[in-house]
Amino acid sequence: MAEREAMGSKQKRDTSISLLRSVAGIAVRGELFFVARRRQDASEMSQRWEFPGGKVERAESDEEALVREFLEEFDAPIKVLRFLGESLFAHKGKTRALAAWEISLDPANIAILNEHSEAAWLPLDTIIDMELADSDRSLIPIVQAALVGGR
C-alpha cells in the first residue's frame, strides 16, 4: 500500500513538472530570426516580443507543443529540427523551464496573427535591444551559442 501511495505521489509530481514547461520555436533564415509581438492586453506579456511557442500540455512532447502552438498562433505548419537548450524562469511564483528548439518555418505559411500584433524576421543584434519577454531574453545566450557562433 505504501508503494502505491509513493507511486501515486510520484505520478502527481511528474505531472506537475510537465505542466511547468514551456517551449519556444527558434526559426532562422540566413542571419534573421522569427519573432512576434504580443497583442496589447492586461497581461505582463502585453506588447512584448517573443520567440513564439507556449506551454506544454499534459501528455504532450515539446515537439508536439510547438507544432500545436504555431498552428494556433499563425496557422503555420512547422518542422521541429533540434533541441538547442533551456533556461529556467519564474512566473506567478512558480519556476518554469523554457526549452528552445530550432524549427523550420516558411514565411509564406504564416497565414494569420491570432495572438500577436506583428511578426518580423530580424537579426539577433536587433532582437537583443527590443522589449523581449523576460523568459525569452534568457534564451539569447543559448541561441547565440547554438546558432550564431556556428555560422
C-alpha positions, 0 to 999 in steps of 0.5 A: 500500500505504501508503494502505491501511495509513493507511486501515486505521489510520484505520478502527481509530481511528474505531472506537475513538472510537465505542466511547468514547461514551456517551449519556444520555436527558434526559426532562422533564415540566413542571419534573421530570426522569427519573432512576434509581438504580443497583442496589447492586453492586461497581461505582463506579456502585453506588447512584448516580443517573443520567440513564439511557442507556449506551454506544454500540455499534459501528455504532450512532447515539446515537439508536439507543443510547438507544432500545436502552438504555431498552428494556433498562433499563425496557422503555420505548419512547422518542422521541429529540427533540434533541441538547442537548450533551456533556461529556467524562469519564474512566473506567478511564483512558480519556476518554469523551464523554457526549452528552445528548439530550432524549427523550420518555418516558411514565411509564406505559411504564416497565414494569420496573427491570432495572438500577436500584433506583428511578426518580423524576421530580424537579426539577433543584434536587433532582437537583443535591444527590443522589449523581449519577454523576460523568459525569452531574453534568457534564451539569447545566450543559448541561441547565440551559442547554438546558432550564431557562433556556428555560422 
